[in-house]
Amino acid sequence: MGKSVYIAEKPSVAQEFAKALKLKTRRQDGYLEGDDAIVTWCVGHLVTMSYPEAYNPDLKRWSLTTLPFIPENFKYEVIPGTAKQFRIVSGILNRPDVDTIYVCTDSGREGEYIYRLVEQEAHVKGKVRKRVWIDSQTEEEILRGIREAKDLKEYDNLSASAYLRAKEDYLMGINFSRLLTLKYGGSIASYLKTRYAVISVGRVMTCVLGMVVRRERQIREFVQTPFYRIVGSFGEEGAAFEGEWRAVQGSRWHESFDLYKENGFKEEEKARGLIRWLSEEEPLTGIVSSAEKKKEKKYAPLLFNLAELQNECSRRFKISPDETLRIVQELYEKKLVTYPRTDARVLSGAVAKEIHKNLNGLMKYEPAVPFLQDILALGSYKGLKKTRYVNDKQITDHYAIIPTGQGMGALTSLSGLSARIYDVIVRRFLSIFYPPAVYEKVSFTIQVRGESFFSVFKVLTEEGYLKAAGRPGTKEQENEASDRDSSGEEEKSIDGAFWTAIQSIKKGSRLPVRALAIREGKTSPPKRYNSGSLILAMENAGQLIEDEELRSQIKGSGIGTSATRGEILKKLFHNKYLALNKKTQIVTPTLQGEMIYDVVDHSIRSLLNPELTASWEKGLTYVADGEISQEEYMKKLDQFIISRTEGVKQLRNEGQLRACYDQAARYYRKPAAKSAGTGAGAKKKKE
């Protein structure tokens, strides 16, 4: 019987497999070998796609006549920097004493691609190949993955989608970057007074650039509009409260053109006129036409996927999505949390059945102990499978990010930030075992001369899951357990005497009107993206959906994947198309970024369309699921590239773009001469 080879994506992961298998190995150059098994590793990608000059040396020179470039058969080559490890791995996979290969690269599309390229270029034949698919690096999970490893052929569709993703990014990048650089690079370089300008285009990258530029231009074009609300003060001294006037049905001003929405006037004098009219009746009294009292339940949010965690860490700790992924990957490799590159926010039924193991393990994490004692007393973990936090249909490759309850020895070696991110994951996890938070809500409608004033009070009466997640009002938790519900009503801090007083108000009660006042408000421009909200917008196909529950209902693929979104942003910052304020994590375009946006907008506009970009990603999912063939996908991709390339070649719109550059440049300082080469050294005017 021959030896088995276990091939991991990184040396550190390979070590964990060797430990879990309890192999007595000898350390060799690039691998570990025992009597019955060999453990080896890649170092990320060992193989990559060849540049066009590998097909024909003449293609090294960029020329419109050689575009579009779509090879019939794609070429691949070993990356020079990792060639030594490739030779080691290739030799091991082809050894005659090896009969079984266990593929232990990351359980996802990219991990699949890393191994398949190695096997392809190493020309491996005649071996039994098993795929190990795990959700954490605990010993128990590694052994389960090996025990339940499936034939690698069962992942052929996933492999096909991985190859297609790479081909798509390659073809769009090579063709459209060359095409637009040759067509418009000269005009950008001339405008920015640089020697040259390369226009880097990507299927996802360019779409994200478009999202940020469009948002910035919406902010610039925004015209602030004042409006005037009317607020009344009602009740006896010591128990007075405010109510806001709205022009609801029955109001003299219902649907009036003088209104800004239904709760304010466009002109201050109109608001003063309403107050004068209301004040004509003395004594001024309000009659309670509606008094509603009800309880509202708010359940713990769904668990973290990578995008939600990146958004949370951007908001709390002001760190980039790339930094969040680096830290959570570290937590994963230390066995503390489950696989981070996941889009799911729920658990599988199988995991829910064994969830007591995670909880038991967390007893060694001191901050969690009080909450775990509550959960044990509640017994809520027993019924987890019947909750909204468990849904097999919402899981593709991996379930949500949760603590494993293992690896506790590594906690002492974590940096302060890593420890805080671990705590955020733990608290989100523990909160799903608590009952909902319960609010008591009292709503009044008060009539004054037939005009309606509205007042709502909402107080927390049972903290429920907020005990673990954090109470509203604290700086750290002000968004986590938001004190503003989806209808925009505020949870107000109310003392006991006042709460008792307003509880006595009933329908038909007459209340003195103590005052009527005008409150001036101003319309607000759209918010700029921060690095976290931009990741969420990418996940939701360009929509910035701030409501946590609504996000959970969005179906379909977003722009990019959980594994790639942080890297895409990093590339945009590196190319100086976007700028990141590290202190606030606010993302803005650069002048160069805006100019490239204008070029794409006037040449291949569809690259800026989030829905179209998301549809490409969805197509890759269809290939992975076996719903469409890779041939069908490739045919559509080829047609897209050919038609867009030929279309741009016919354009004569350089003069039109000059006007666009001028328009964008108004918002930037003139680039300093020493910034030649990028044109992106221009700093934004102070806002």
C-alpha positions as CSV (number, residue, x, y, z in Angstrom):
1,M,0.0,0.0,0.0
2,G,1.4,3.4,-1.0
3,K,1.7,6.6,0.9
4,S,-0.9,9.4,1.2
5,V,0.0,13.0,0.5
6,Y,-1.8,15.8,2.3
7,I,-1.3,19.1,0.4
8,A,-2.2,22.4,2.2
9,E,-2.3,26.0,1.1
10,K,0.2,27.2,3.6
11,P,3.0,25.7,5.8
12,S,1.2,26.6,9.0
13,V,-1.9,24.7,7.9
14,A,0.2,21.8,6.9
15,Q,1.6,21.7,10.4
16,E,-1.9,21.5,11.9
17,F,-2.8,18.5,9.6
18,A,0.4,16.7,10.7
19,K,-0.5,17.3,14.3
20,A,-4.1,16.2,13.9
21,L,-3.0,13.0,12.2
22,K,-0.4,12.5,14.9
23,L,2.2,11.7,12.2
24,K,5.8,11.0,13.3
25,T,7.4,13.0,10.5
26,R,10.9,14.1,9.5
27,R,11.2,17.7,8.4
28,Q,12.4,17.9,4.8
29,D,12.9,20.8,2.5
30,G,9.3,21.9,1.7
31,Y,7.5,18.9,3.2
32,L,7.1,16.6,6.2
33,E,7.4,12.8,5.7
34,G,6.4,9.9,7.9
35,D,6.3,6.2,7.4
36,D,2.8,6.2,5.8
37,A,2.2,9.8,4.8
38,I,3.7,13.0,3.5
39,V,2.4,16.5,4.3
40,T,3.4,19.3,1.9
41,W,2.2,22.8,1.1
42,C,1.8,25.5,-1.5
43,V,2.8,29.1,-0.5
44,G,-0.4,30.6,-1.9
45,H,-0.4,30.5,-5.7
46,L,2.5,28.5,-7.3
47,V,1.1,28.8,-10.9
48,T,-0.4,31.7,-12.8
49,M,-1.7,32.5,-16.3
50,S,0.9,33.6,-18.9
51,Y,1.0,37.1,-20.3
52,P,0.2,37.5,-24.0
53,E,3.9,37.6,-25.0
54,A,4.1,33.9,-24.0
55,Y,1.7,33.2,-27.0
56,N,3.6,35.5,-29.4
57,P,6.6,37.8,-28.5
58,D,5.0,40.5,-30.7
59,L,2.1,40.8,-28.3
60,K,4.4,42.4,-25.6
61,R,4.0,45.6,-27.5
62,W,0.5,47.1,-27.0
63,S,-1.4,47.7,-30.2
64,L,-5.0,48.2,-31.1
65,T,-4.5,45.9,-34.1
66,T,-3.9,42.9,-31.8
67,L,-7.1,43.4,-29.8
68,P,-9.2,41.7,-28.8
69,F,-6.8,39.0,-27.5
70,I,-8.7,35.8,-26.8
71,P,-6.6,32.6,-27.0
72,E,-8.2,29.3,-27.9
73,N,-6.1,27.5,-25.3
74,F,-4.8,29.4,-22.3
75,K,-1.2,29.0,-21.2
76,Y,0.0,28.8,-17.6
77,E,3.4,29.0,-16.0
78,V,5.1,28.5,-12.7
79,I,5.6,31.8,-10.7
80,P,9.4,32.4,-10.6
81,G,9.4,33.4,-6.9
82,T,7.8,30.1,-5.9
83,A,9.4,27.8,-8.5
84,K,11.4,25.9,-5.9
85,Q,8.3,24.9,-3.8
86,F,6.5,24.0,-7.0
87,R,9.3,21.6,-8.0
88,I,9.2,20.0,-4.5
89,V,5.4,19.6,-4.6
90,S,5.4,18.3,-8.2
91,G,8.0,15.7,-7.3
92,I,6.0,14.5,-4.3
93,L,2.7,14.3,-6.2
94,N,4.4,12.2,-8.9
95,R,6.3,9.9,-6.7
96,P,5.7,6.2,-7.5
97,D,5.2,5.3,-3.8
98,V,2.3,7.8,-3.5
99,D,-1.1,6.5,-4.4
100,T,-3.6,8.9,-2.7
101,I,-3.6,12.7,-2.7
102,Y,-5.7,14.6,-0.1
103,V,-6.3,18.1,-1.3
104,C,-6.4,20.3,1.9
105,T,-6.2,23.8,0.4
106,D,-8.7,26.3,1.6
107,S,-12.3,25.1,1.2
108,G,-13.5,27.5,-1.4
109,R,-13.2,28.5,-5.1
110,E,-9.7,30.1,-4.8
111,G,-8.3,27.2,-2.7
112,E,-9.6,24.8,-5.4
113,Y,-8.0,26.8,-8.1
114,I,-4.6,26.8,-6.3
115,Y,-4.4,23.0,-6.2
116,R,-5.9,22.4,-9.6
117,L,-3.2,24.6,-11.3
118,V,-0.5,22.7,-9.4
119,E,-1.8,19.3,-10.5
120,Q,-2.2,20.6,-14.1
121,E,1.3,21.9,-14.4
122,A,2.8,18.9,-12.5
123,H,1.0,16.6,-15.0
124,V,-0.2,14.3,-12.2
125,K,-1.7,11.0,-13.5
126,G,-3.1,7.8,-12.0
127,K,-3.5,8.9,-8.4
128,V,-6.6,8.6,-6.1
129,R,-7.6,12.2,-5.3
130,K,-9.7,13.2,-2.3
131,R,-11.0,16.6,-1.3
132,V,-10.9,17.6,2.3
133,W,-13.5,20.3,3.1
134,I,-13.4,21.8,6.6
135,D,-14.9,24.8,8.4
136,S,-12.2,25.2,11.1
137,Q,-8.7,24.0,11.9
138,T,-9.5,22.2,15.1
139,E,-8.2,18.7,15.4
140,E,-11.7,17.3,15.4
141,E,-12.7,19.2,12.3
142,I,-9.6,18.2,10.4
143,L,-10.1,14.5,11.2
144,R,-13.7,14.8,10.2
145,G,-12.7,16.4,6.9
146,I,-10.2,13.6,6.1
147,R,-12.7,10.9,7.2
148,E,-15.4,12.3,5.0
149,A,-13.2,13.4,2.1
150,K,-15.0,13.1,-1.3
151,D,-13.6,12.2,-4.7
152,L,-12.0,15.3,-6.2
153,K,-14.2,14.9,-9.3
154,E,-17.2,16.0,-7.2
155,Y,-15.7,19.5,-7.1
156,D,-15.1,19.7,-10.9
157,N,-17.8,22.3,-11.3
158,L,-16.3,24.4,-8.6
159,S,-13.0,24.1,-10.3
160,A,-14.5,25.1,-13.6
161,S,-16.0,28.2,-12.1
162,A,-12.5,29.0,-10.6
163,Y,-10.8,28.7,-14.0
164,L,-13.6,30.9,-15.6
165,R,-13.2,33.6,-12.9
166,A,-9.5,33.8,-13.6
167,K,-10.0,33.8,-17.4
168,E,-12.7,36.5,-17.1
169,D,-10.5,38.7,-15.0
170,Y,-7.5,38.1,-17.3
171,L,-9.4,38.8,-20.5
172,M,-11.1,41.9,-19.3
173,G,-8.0,43.2,-17.7
174,I,-5.7,42.5,-20.6
175,N,-8.1,43.7,-23.4
176,F,-9.8,46.6,-21.7
177,S,-6.7,48.0,-20.0
178,R,-4.7,47.9,-23.2
179,L,-7.7,49.2,-25.3
180,L,-8.5,52.2,-23.1
181,T,-4.8,53.0,-22.4
182,L,-4.0,53.1,-26.1
183,K,-7.2,55.1,-26.9
184,Y,-7.3,57.5,-23.9
185,G,-4.0,57.2,-21.9
186,G,-2.4,59.9,-23.9
187,S,-5.2,62.4,-23.1
188,I,-5.0,61.6,-19.4
189,A,-1.2,61.9,-19.3
190,S,-1.3,65.2,-21.2
191,Y,-4.0,66.6,-18.9
192,L,-2.1,65.5,-15.8
193,K,1.3,66.5,-17.3
194,T,2.8,63.1,-16.8
195,R,5.0,61.0,-19.1
196,Y,2.3,58.3,-19.5
197,A,-0.9,57.0,-17.9
198,V,-2.0,53.4,-17.8
199,I,-5.7,52.9,-17.4
200,S,-6.1,49.7,-15.3
201,V,-9.5,48.1,-15.8
202,G,-11.0,45.2,-13.9
203,R,-14.4,43.5,-13.9
204,V,-15.0,44.3,-10.2
205,M,-12.4,47.0,-9.6
206,T,-13.9,49.4,-12.2
207,C,-17.4,48.9,-11.0
208,V,-16.4,49.7,-7.4
209,L,-14.6,52.8,-8.7
210,G,-17.8,53.8,-10.4
211,M,-19.8,53.4,-7.1
212,V,-17.5,55.8,-5.2
213,V,-17.3,58.4,-8.0
214,R,-21.0,58.5,-8.5
215,R,-21.5,58.9,-4.7
216,E,-19.0,61.8,-4.6
217,R,-20.7,63.5,-7.5
218,Q,-24.1,63.2,-5.9
219,I,-22.7,64.9,-2.8
220,R,-21.3,67.7,-4.9
221,E,-24.5,68.3,-6.8
222,F,-26.6,68.2,-3.6
223,V,-28.3,71.5,-2.8
224,Q,-29.1,71.9,0.8
225,T,-32.7,72.8,1.4
226,P,-34.0,74.3,4.7
227,F,-37.4,73.2,6.0
228,Y,-39.4,74.2,9.0
229,R,-41.0,71.8,11.5
230,I,-43.6,72.7,14.1
231,V,-43.2,71.1,17.6
232,G,-45.8,71.4,20.4
233,S,-45.2,71.0,24.1
234,F,-48.1,69.2,25.9
235,G,-49.1,68.3,29.4
236,E,-48.6,69.5,33.0
237,E,-45.3,70.8,34.4
238,G,-43.0,67.9,35.3
239,A,-44.7,65.6,32.8
240,A,-44.7,67.7,29.6
241,F,-43.6,66.1,26.4
242,E,-43.2,67.2,22.8
243,G,-45.2,66.2,19.7
244,E,-44.4,66.9,16.0
245,W,-47.0,68.2,13.6
246,R,-47.6,66.4,10.4
247,A,-49.9,67.3,7.5
248,V,-51.8,63.9,7.5
249,Q,-55.1,63.3,5.9
250,G,-57.7,65.7,7.4
251,S,-55.1,68.5,7.8
252,R,-55.8,71.9,6.1
253,W,-52.3,71.5,4.6
254,H,-52.6,67.9,3.5
255,E,-50.7,67.5,0.2
256,S,-50.0,71.2,0.0
257,F,-47.3,72.4,-2.4
258,D,-46.0,74.5,0.6
259,L,-44.8,71.4,2.4
260,Y,-41.4,69.8,2.5
261,K,-42.6,66.2,3.0
262,E,-45.5,66.0,5.5
263,N,-43.8,67.3,8.6
264,G,-42.5,70.7,7.6
265,F,-42.8,73.7,5.4
266,K,-40.5,75.0,2.7
267,E,-40.8,78.6,4.0
268,E,-40.6,79.7,7.6
269,E,-43.4,82.2,7.2
270,K,-45.8,79.4,6.2
271,A,-44.9,77.6,9.5
272,R,-45.4,80.9,11.4
273,G,-48.8,81.2,9.7
274,L,-49.8,77.8,11.0
275,I,-48.8,78.6,14.5
276,R,-50.8,81.9,14.4
277,W,-53.8,80.0,13.2
278,L,-53.5,77.4,15.9
279,S,-53.0,80.0,18.6
280,E,-56.3,81.8,17.8
281,E,-58.2,79.4,20.0
282,E,-57.8,80.1,23.7
283,P,-57.1,78.4,26.0
284,L,-55.0,76.3,23.6
285,T,-55.8,72.7,24.3
286,G,-54.9,69.4,22.8
287,I,-57.2,66.4,22.7
288,V,-55.6,62.9,22.6
289,S,-57.2,61.2,19.7
290,S,-55.1,58.1,19.9
291,A,-53.1,56.4,22.7
292,E,-51.5,53.1,21.8
293,K,-49.4,51.0,24.1
294,K,-47.7,47.9,22.9
295,K,-44.6,45.7,23.4
296,E,-42.0,45.3,20.7
297,K,-39.5,42.5,20.4
298,K,-36.1,42.9,18.8
299,Y,-34.1,39.7,18.1
300,A,-30.4,39.3,18.0
301,P,-28.9,40.0,14.6
302,L,-27.8,37.2,12.4
303,L,-24.3,35.9,12.8
304,F,-21.3,37.5,11.1
305,N,-20.2,36.7,7.6
306,L,-17.0,38.3,6.4
307,A,-18.6,41.4,4.9
308,E,-20.6,42.1,8.0
309,L,-17.6,41.6,10.2
310,Q,-15.5,43.9,8.0
311,N,-18.2,46.6,8.2
312,E,-18.4,46.2,12.0
313,C,-14.6,46.5,12.4
314,S,-14.4,49.4,10.1
315,R,-17.0,51.2,12.2
316,R,-15.7,50.2,15.6
317,F,-12.0,50.1,15.2
318,K,-11.5,52.2,12.1
319,I,-9.5,49.5,10.3
320,S,-9.6,48.5,6.6
321,P,-11.5,45.4,5.4
322,D,-8.1,44.0,4.3
323,E,-6.8,44.4,7.9
324,T,-10.0,42.7,9.3
325,L,-9.5,39.7,7.0
326,R,-5.9,39.4,8.0
327,I,-6.8,39.3,11.7
328,V,-9.7,36.9,11.4
329,Q,-7.6,34.7,9.2
330,E,-5.0,34.7,12.0
331,L,-7.8,33.7,14.5
332,Y,-8.8,30.9,12.1
333,E,-5.3,29.6,11.9
334,K,-5.0,29.7,15.7
335,K,-8.2,27.5,15.8
336,L,-10.2,30.2,17.6
337,V,-12.8,30.8,14.9
338,T,-14.3,29.1,11.9
339,Y,-13.5,29.7,8.3
340,P,-13.6,33.5,7.6
341,R,-14.2,33.7,3.9
342,T,-17.9,33.0,4.0
343,D,-21.0,34.7,2.7
344,A,-23.4,32.9,5.0
345,R,-24.8,34.4,8.2
346,V,-26.4,31.3,9.6
347,L,-25.4,27.8,10.8
348,S,-26.0,24.4,9.3
349,G,-28.3,21.9,11.0
350,A,-25.4,19.6,11.7
351,V,-23.4,22.4,13.4
352,A,-26.5,23.4,15.5
353,K,-26.8,19.8,16.7
354,E,-23.2,19.9,18.1
355,I,-23.3,23.6,19.3
356,H,-22.9,22.6,22.9
357,K,-19.2,21.8,22.2
358,N,-18.5,25.4,21.1
359,L,-20.3,26.7,24.2
360,N,-18.5,24.3,26.5
361,G,-15.1,25.3,25.1
362,L,-15.9,29.0,25.6
363,M,-16.1,28.4,29.4
364,K,-12.3,28.8,29.3
365,Y,-12.8,32.4,27.9
366,E,-13.4,34.3,31.1
367,P,-15.4,37.3,29.6
368,A,-17.9,34.8,28.2
369,V,-18.6,32.8,31.5
370,P,-21.5,35.0,32.9
371,F,-23.3,34.7,29.6
372,L,-22.7,31.0,29.3
373,Q,-24.2,30.5,32.7
374,D,-27.3,32.4,31.5
375,I,-27.5,30.2,28.4
376,L,-27.1,27.0,30.4
377,A,-29.9,28.1,32.7
378,L,-32.1,29.1,29.7
379,G,-31.4,25.8,27.9
380,S,-31.8,27.8,24.7
381,Y,-29.0,25.9,22.9
382,K,-31.2,22.8,22.7
383,G,-33.7,24.5,20.4
384,L,-31.2,26.4,18.2
385,K,-32.1,24.3,15.2
386,K,-35.6,25.7,15.1
387,T,-34.5,29.3,15.0
388,R,-33.7,31.7,12.2
389,Y,-30.0,31.3,12.9
390,V,-30.0,27.8,11.3
391,N,-30.8,27.3,7.7
392,D,-29.1,24.8,5.4
393,K,-30.6,26.4,2.3
394,Q,-28.7,29.7,2.9
395,I,-25.3,28.0,3.0
396,T,-23.1,27.3,0.0
397,D,-19.5,26.5,1.0
398,H,-19.3,27.6,4.6
399,Y,-21.5,28.6,7.5
400,A,-21.2,31.9,9.5
401,I,-18.1,32.9,11.5
402,I,-18.4,31.7,15.1
403,P,-15.9,30.8,17.9
404,T,-14.9,27.2,17.9
405,G,-14.4,27.1,21.6
406,Q,-10.9,25.8,21.0
407,G,-7.4,27.2,20.7
408,M,-7.8,29.1,24.0
409,G,-4.1,28.8,24.7
410,A,-3.5,31.2,21.7
411,L,-5.5,34.0,23.3
412,T,-2.5,35.3,25.3
413,S,-0.5,35.7,22.2
414,L,-3.1,37.9,20.4
415,S,-2.5,41.6,19.9
416,G,-5.0,43.9,21.6
417,L,-6.9,44.5,18.4
418,S,-7.1,40.8,17.5
419,A,-8.4,40.1,21.0
420,R,-11.1,42.7,20.6
421,I,-12.2,41.3,17.3
422,Y,-12.4,37.9,18.8
423,D,-14.6,39.3,21.6
424,V,-16.9,40.9,19.0
425,I,-17.3,37.5,17.3
426,V,-17.9,35.7,20.6
427,R,-20.6,38.3,21.7
428,R,-22.5,38.1,18.4
429,F,-22.5,34.3,18.7
430,L,-23.6,34.2,22.4
431,S,-26.4,36.8,21.7
432,I,-28.3,34.3,19.5
433,F,-29.0,32.1,22.6
434,Y,-30.7,34.9,24.5
435,P,-34.4,35.9,24.2
436,P,-35.2,39.1,22.3
437,A,-34.9,42.5,23.8
438,V,-38.3,43.8,24.7
439,Y,-39.3,47.5,24.4
440,E,-42.5,49.1,25.7
441,K,-43.8,51.7,23.2
442,V,-46.3,54.4,23.8
443,S,-47.6,56.4,20.9
444,F,-49.9,59.5,21.1
445,T,-51.8,61.5,18.5
446,I,-52.9,64.9,19.8
447,Q,-55.4,67.0,17.9
448,V,-55.2,70.9,18.1
449,R,-58.0,72.5,16.0
450,G,-58.1,69.4,13.9
451,E,-54.3,69.4,13.2
452,S,-52.4,66.3,14.4
453,F,-49.3,66.2,16.5
454,F,-47.4,62.9,17.1
455,S,-45.3,61.7,20.0
456,V,-43.7,58.3,20.5
457,F,-41.9,56.9,23.6
458,K,-40.0,53.7,23.6
459,V,-38.2,52.2,26.6
460,L,-36.2,49.0,27.1
461,T,-38.0,46.8,29.6
462,E,-36.2,43.5,29.1
463,E,-32.6,43.6,27.8
464,G,-32.6,40.0,26.4
465,Y,-29.8,39.5,23.9
466,L,-28.4,43.0,24.6
467,K,-26.9,41.6,27.8
468,A,-24.4,39.8,25.6
469,A,-24.3,42.2,22.6
470,G,-24.1,45.4,24.6
471,R,-26.7,47.9,25.7
472,P,-27.8,50.8,23.5
473,G,-26.3,54.2,24.3
474,T,-22.7,53.2,25.0
475,K,-20.2,54.6,22.5
476,E,-19.0,51.1,21.5
477,Q,-22.5,49.7,21.0
478,E,-24.4,52.7,19.6
479,N,-24.8,51.0,16.3
480,E,-24.5,47.4,17.3
481,A,-27.7,47.5,19.4
482,S,-29.0,50.6,17.7
483,D,-31.2,52.9,19.8
484,R,-33.1,53.9,16.6
485,D,-35.5,51.4,15.1
486,S,-36.2,50.9,11.4
487,S,-39.1,53.5,11.5
488,G,-36.7,56.2,12.8
489,E,-38.2,56.3,16.3
490,E,-35.9,57.0,19.1
491,E,-35.5,55.1,22.3
492,K,-35.6,58.0,24.8
493,S,-34.1,58.0,28.3
494,I,-37.1,58.4,30.6
495,D,-37.2,58.5,34.4
496,G,-39.7,56.5,36.3
497,A,-42.0,59.3,37.5
498,F,-42.3,60.7,33.9
499,W,-43.0,57.2,32.5
500,T,-45.7,56.7,35.2
501,A,-47.3,60.0,34.3
502,I,-47.6,59.4,30.6
503,Q,-49.0,55.9,31.2
504,S,-52.0,57.6,32.7
505,I,-52.8,59.5,29.5
506,K,-55.7,57.9,27.6
507,K,-57.7,58.5,24.5
508,G,-59.9,61.6,25.0
509,S,-57.5,63.2,27.6
510,R,-57.3,67.0,27.3
511,L,-53.8,68.4,27.6
512,P,-52.7,72.0,27.9
513,V,-50.6,73.2,25.0
514,R,-47.6,74.8,26.7
515,A,-45.9,76.1,23.6
516,L,-45.7,75.9,19.8
517,A,-42.3,76.3,18.3
518,I,-40.5,76.2,14.9
519,R,-37.5,73.9,14.4
520,E,-35.4,74.6,11.4
521,G,-33.9,71.6,9.7
522,K,-31.8,71.1,6.6
523,T,-31.7,68.3,4.1
524,S,-28.6,66.1,4.1
525,P,-26.5,64.9,1.2
526,P,-25.8,61.2,0.7
527,K,-23.1,59.8,3.0
528,R,-19.7,59.0,1.7
529,Y,-18.8,55.3,1.8
530,N,-16.4,54.2,4.5
531,S,-14.4,51.1,3.8
532,G,-16.9,48.9,5.7
533,S,-20.0,50.2,4.1
534,L,-18.4,49.9,0.7
535,I,-17.8,46.2,1.3
536,L,-21.5,45.9,2.3
537,A,-22.6,47.8,-0.8
538,M,-20.4,45.4,-2.9
539,E,-22.1,42.4,-1.2
540,N,-25.5,43.8,-2.1
541,A,-24.7,44.5,-5.8
542,G,-24.1,48.2,-5.3
543,Q,-26.9,49.0,-2.9
544,L,-25.9,50.5,0.4
545,I,-28.5,48.9,2.6
546,E,-28.0,50.1,6.2
547,D,-30.8,48.1,7.7
548,E,-29.4,44.8,9.0
549,E,-32.6,42.8,8.7
550,L,-33.2,44.0,5.1
551,R,-29.7,43.1,4.1
552,S,-30.3,39.5,5.2
553,Q,-33.2,39.3,2.8
554,I,-31.2,40.3,-0.3
555,K,-30.9,37.3,-2.7
556,G,-28.2,36.6,-5.2
557,S,-24.5,37.3,-5.6
558,G,-22.9,40.6,-5.1
559,I,-19.8,42.3,-6.6
560,G,-16.8,40.1,-6.1
561,T,-16.7,37.5,-3.3
562,S,-16.1,37.6,0.4
563,A,-12.5,36.4,-0.3
564,T,-11.7,39.1,-2.8
565,R,-13.5,42.4,-1.9
566,G,-10.9,43.6,0.6
567,E,-8.1,43.0,-2.0
568,I,-10.0,44.9,-4.7
569,L,-10.2,47.9,-2.5
570,K,-6.6,47.6,-1.6
571,K,-5.7,47.6,-5.3
572,L,-7.8,50.7,-6.0
573,F,-6.0,52.5,-3.2
574,H,-2.6,51.3,-4.4
575,N,-3.4,52.5,-8.0
576,K,-4.3,55.9,-6.5
577,Y,-7.8,55.7,-8.1
578,L,-9.4,56.0,-4.6
579,A,-8.1,57.6,-1.4
580,L,-8.6,56.2,2.1
581,N,-8.6,58.4,5.2
582,K,-7.1,55.9,7.7
583,K,-8.4,57.8,10.7
584,T,-12.1,57.7,9.6
585,Q,-11.9,55.0,6.9
586,I,-13.8,57.4,4.6
587,V,-13.3,56.5,0.9
588,T,-13.1,59.2,-1.8
589,P,-12.0,59.3,-5.4
590,T,-8.8,60.9,-6.7
591,L,-8.7,63.2,-9.7
592,Q,-7.1,60.3,-11.7
593,G,-9.8,58.0,-10.5
594,E,-12.5,60.4,-11.7
595,M,-10.9,60.8,-15.1
596,I,-10.7,57.0,-15.5
597,Y,-14.4,56.8,-14.5
598,D,-15.2,59.3,-17.2
599,V,-13.2,57.4,-19.8
600,V,-15.1,54.1,-19.0
601,D,-18.4,56.0,-18.8
602,H,-17.8,57.2,-22.4
603,S,-16.5,53.9,-23.8
604,I,-17.5,50.7,-21.9
605,R,-20.2,52.0,-19.6
606,S,-21.5,48.6,-18.7
607,L,-18.3,48.0,-16.7
608,L,-19.7,50.6,-14.2
609,N,-23.0,48.8,-13.8
610,P,-23.2,47.0,-10.4
611,E,-26.1,44.8,-11.4
612,L,-24.2,43.6,-14.6
613,T,-21.0,42.9,-12.6
614,A,-23.0,41.0,-10.0
615,S,-24.6,39.0,-12.9
616,W,-21.2,37.8,-14.0
617,E,-20.5,36.6,-10.4
618,K,-23.9,34.9,-10.4
619,G,-23.0,33.2,-13.6
620,L,-19.9,31.7,-12.0
621,T,-22.2,30.4,-9.2
622,Y,-24.4,28.8,-11.8
623,V,-21.3,27.0,-13.3
624,A,-20.2,25.9,-9.8
625,D,-23.8,24.5,-9.2
626,G,-23.8,22.7,-12.6
627,E,-26.7,24.8,-13.9
628,I,-24.8,26.1,-16.9
629,S,-21.7,24.8,-18.7
630,Q,-18.4,26.5,-18.8
631,E,-18.7,26.6,-22.6
632,E,-21.9,28.6,-22.4
633,Y,-20.3,31.0,-20.0
634,M,-17.1,31.4,-22.1
635,K,-19.2,32.1,-25.2
636,K,-21.0,35.0,-23.6
637,L,-17.7,36.3,-22.2
638,D,-16.0,36.2,-25.6
639,Q,-18.9,38.0,-27.2
640,F,-18.9,40.7,-24.6
641,I,-15.2,41.4,-25.0
642,I,-15.3,41.3,-28.8
643,S,-18.3,43.6,-29.1
644,R,-17.0,46.2,-26.6
645,T,-13.5,46.2,-28.0
646,E,-14.8,46.8,-31.6
647,G,-17.2,49.5,-30.3
648,V,-14.4,51.5,-28.6
649,K,-12.2,51.3,-31.6
650,Q,-14.8,53.3,-33.6
651,L,-15.2,56.1,-31.0
652,R,-14.0,59.6,-31.6
653,N,-14.8,61.3,-28.3
654,E,-11.5,62.6,-26.9
655,G,-12.8,66.2,-27.1
656,Q,-15.9,65.4,-25.1
657,L,-13.7,63.8,-22.4
658,R,-11.6,67.0,-22.1
659,A,-14.7,68.8,-20.8
660,C,-15.3,66.0,-18.3
661,Y,-11.7,66.3,-17.0
662,D,-12.1,70.0,-16.6
663,Q,-15.4,69.5,-14.6
664,A,-13.7,67.0,-12.3
665,A,-10.5,69.0,-11.9
666,R,-12.4,72.0,-10.4
667,Y,-12.6,70.0,-7.1
668,Y,-8.9,69.3,-6.8
669,R,-5.8,71.3,-6.3
670,K,-3.5,71.4,-9.3
671,P,-1.1,68.4,-9.1
672,A,2.4,69.3,-8.0
673,A,5.1,68.8,-10.6
674,K,6.9,66.2,-8.4
675,S,3.9,63.9,-8.4
676,A,4.4,63.2,-12.1
677,G,3.8,59.5,-13.0
678,T,0.4,59.1,-11.4
679,G,-1.3,62.4,-11.4
680,A,-3.1,61.2,-8.3
681,G,-1.0,63.2,-5.8
682,A,-3.6,66.0,-6.0
683,K,-5.2,66.5,-2.7
684,K,-8.8,67.1,-2.1
685,K,-9.9,70.6,-1.2
686,K,-10.9,70.8,2.5
687,E,-14.5,70.1,2.9
